[in-house]
Amino acid sequence: MKKIWKTFLATAAMSIAVCLCTGMTAFAEEIQGEFEENPAVFWKIDTDTKTMTFYGDGALPDISNLENIIQNVAGLSADDVQHVAIGDGITSAFGLSFGLIDRTLTLGKDLKIIPTRIYQAASVSLSEENPYLNLYDGCLYTEDYTEMLYCPRNRETITLHPDVQKLERNNLYQNGDLTISSDSEYFSMYEGCLYTKDYSELIHCPVYRPGQVFHPNLQIIGRYAFYSIEDTKTVTVPWGVTT
């Protein structure tokens, strides 16, 4: 019995020492920390649910990479965090640039400004109380749906909101077929490819098929239009293309 108590006390002392050395607080299955840049914002990691949550009030400070906190501060491995949550009260997460790859992301009701590399997240969910952002077919948009901010990767089909005017092309290249209502005033579909409304610019070609037919109005092949193509090394540029 004495041996068991000695082991327990030694383990407790070691845990306290770790907390003191790293400037963080550890509870049963939770590790917590704060930011010097904004004392009103905190982070915590629940090792049971593998969730890292940012909470408090105001803007999230600049975080070059989540792995710095997860591994260097909390002493965990990258696999110990699979979900990231931006809690209510956080108004901007612009400082979160790297570390979302293949992790799910939950956005709180007060968030207005999202991370620059949100497209790396495996999926995004949004508080129903958030008045600044909206979800449509799993994609994140501004409140009025005019700009797409995020689209999940590796989806077979993505339906774009008919009101969207601006697309971040990083959101498109790792997905399959796209669809959009013919009521859209800004984009058109032709033979599986996404164009500007007048078909003058090719925006995205999900799969380049042998004998791919392009619209006769095509003049511009946009940047990264063929980025997702992996099964061919040759693309035939049709007559009429100038750029």
N, C-alpha and C positions, 0 to 999 in steps of 0.2 A: 504493500500500500504506500509506504514511504517513497519507494522508487517511482511509482506512478505520479505522485504529487510533485516530486522533483522534476520529472520530465515535463509536466504541465507548466510549472513555474518557469522553467528554462525556455519553453516555447513562447509563453506570454512575454517574457522579457525580451526575447529576440524580436517579436512583433512590434513591441513598443520602440525598440531601437531603430528598426527600419522606418517607422513612421516619423521619428524625430530627425533622422538623417535626410529624408527626402522631402520634408515639409508637407506631407500629406497626411490624411487621416484614414485609418482602416477600421472597418467594422466587420462583423461576421463574414458576409459575402459581398462587401462593398468597399471600394476605395474612392476617396474623395480628394479634390484639390481645388486650388483657386488661381486667379491670374493677377499678377501685380499691375498689369496695364489697366485692368478694370476690376476693382475689388468687389463690384456688385455682380459679377458673373463667376460661376463655379462649374466644375465638372465632376462627374461621378461614374464609376464603372461597376455594374452589377455582374459579378462573375458567374452567378447562377444563370441569368438570362442572356449573358454575353452582350449586354447593352451599355453603351456609353451615352450619357445624357449631359447636355449643357443646359444650365438653368440660371435664373437670376433676372436682372433687368438691364436692358441696353444692348449694345453691340458686342458681338463675340470678338475678342482680341485676335490679332493676326496669328494664325497657327500655320506654320509652313507645312507641317505634316502631322497627321494624327499619330503616326507611329512614334513620334518623339515623346508624346505623353504616354501612350500605351506601353511602349517597351522601356524607354529610358527613365520615365518618372514612376509609372505604376509597377514596372518590373514584370509585365505580362508579355505573352507572345501575341503576334498579330492575329492568330486564330481565336484568341480569347475575346475579341470584340467583333461581332457580326452585324450588330445593329447600332445605328447612330440616331439620336433623338435631339432635336432642337426644341427645348421646352418653351412653354408659354412665358412671355416676358422678354425673350430674346427678339430684338427687332431686326438685326442684321447678322448674317452668317458669312459675309463676304470674306472674312479672314480665314475661312476654312477652305483651303485650296486643294490639298492633296490628302489622300487616305480614305476616300469613299469607295474605292474599287471593290465591286462585288459585295458591298455592304448595303443593307436596307437603310433608308433615311426617312425619318418622321419629322414633319415640320409643324411647329406650334401655331397658335392663333395670332400671335403678334408679329410674326416674321414678314418683313417686307422685301428684304434683299437676300438673295440666295447665294450659295457658294459658286465660284466661277467654274468649277469642274464638277458640277452636279451630275453631268451626263455619265460619270463613271459609276454612279450608284446602281445597284441591282434593281431597286424599285423605290418609289417615293409614295408616301402617304401624307395626307394633309388634314389638319384639324378642320372640322366643318364650320368652326367659328371664325376662320381666317377670312377677312374681307379683301385681302390684297392679291390672293392667288386662287387659281381654280384647277381642278383636274378634269380631264376628258379622255376617255379610253386609256387610262393609266398614264397619260402624259400631263405634264405640269405646264400651265399657261399663266400669263398675267390675268388679272381679274376680268378683263373684257375679252379674253381669248385672242387678242390680236398678235401676241408674240408667244411662241413656244419656247419654254425654258428648259424642258427636260423630256426625254422620251426613253422608256426602258429599252435595253438592248436584247437582241436575239428573239424578238417577237416575229411570228410568221406574218402577221398582218397588223398594220397600224392605221387607224382611221383618224385623219386630221380634222380638227374642228373647222367648220366652214368659214369662220370669221378670221382665221389666222392670216396675218399679213407678213410676219417675219419668222423665219425658221433658222435655228442654229444647226448647221449641217452636221456637226459632230453628233447630233441626236439621231441622225438618219442612217449613217453608213453601216451600222451593224444590225440592220433589220431587214426583213423580207419585203413583202408587197405593201404598198401604200394605197390608201383610198381616200378620196375627198369628194364631198358633195359637188355636183355640177353647179350648185348655187354660189360656190366660192367666187369672189370677185378678183382674186389674186393668183390662183393656181388652177392648173388643168392637168388631167391625166390622159396619157396616150400610150397605148401598147405597154402598159405597166410602168411607165416612167412618169416622173413628176416634172412639169414645166411651169413657167410663168403663164399667166392667163392667155396671152396671145401666142403661146408655143414658141416664142423666139429664143428662149433660153432653157436648156436642159438643166434641171436642178439636181435630180437624183435618179439613177438607174439601178434598181435593186439587184437585178440579175441580167447580165448581158448574154442574150441567147444568140445562137448562130442565126444569121439572117435578121437580126434585130431591126425592126422598122422604126425610123424616127419620123417625127412630124415634118412635113414639107416646109413649114415656116421656120425651122430651126436655123439659127444664126450663131448662137453662143453656146458652147459647152462650159457650164459653170465649174468652178473649183470643186474638186472632190466628187464630181458627179458619178465617177466610176470607182470610187474608193473601195467599195465593198466587193468588187469583182475579184474572185480568186480562181475561177475555173477557166480562164482564157488569158492569153498573152497578147491578143490582137483585137483592136477595135477599129472598125471601118468608119472613118469620118465621112459623112455624106456631103454632096455638093451643096453649096449655099452657106456652109459654116464659115464664118469669118474670124471667130475668136475662140 
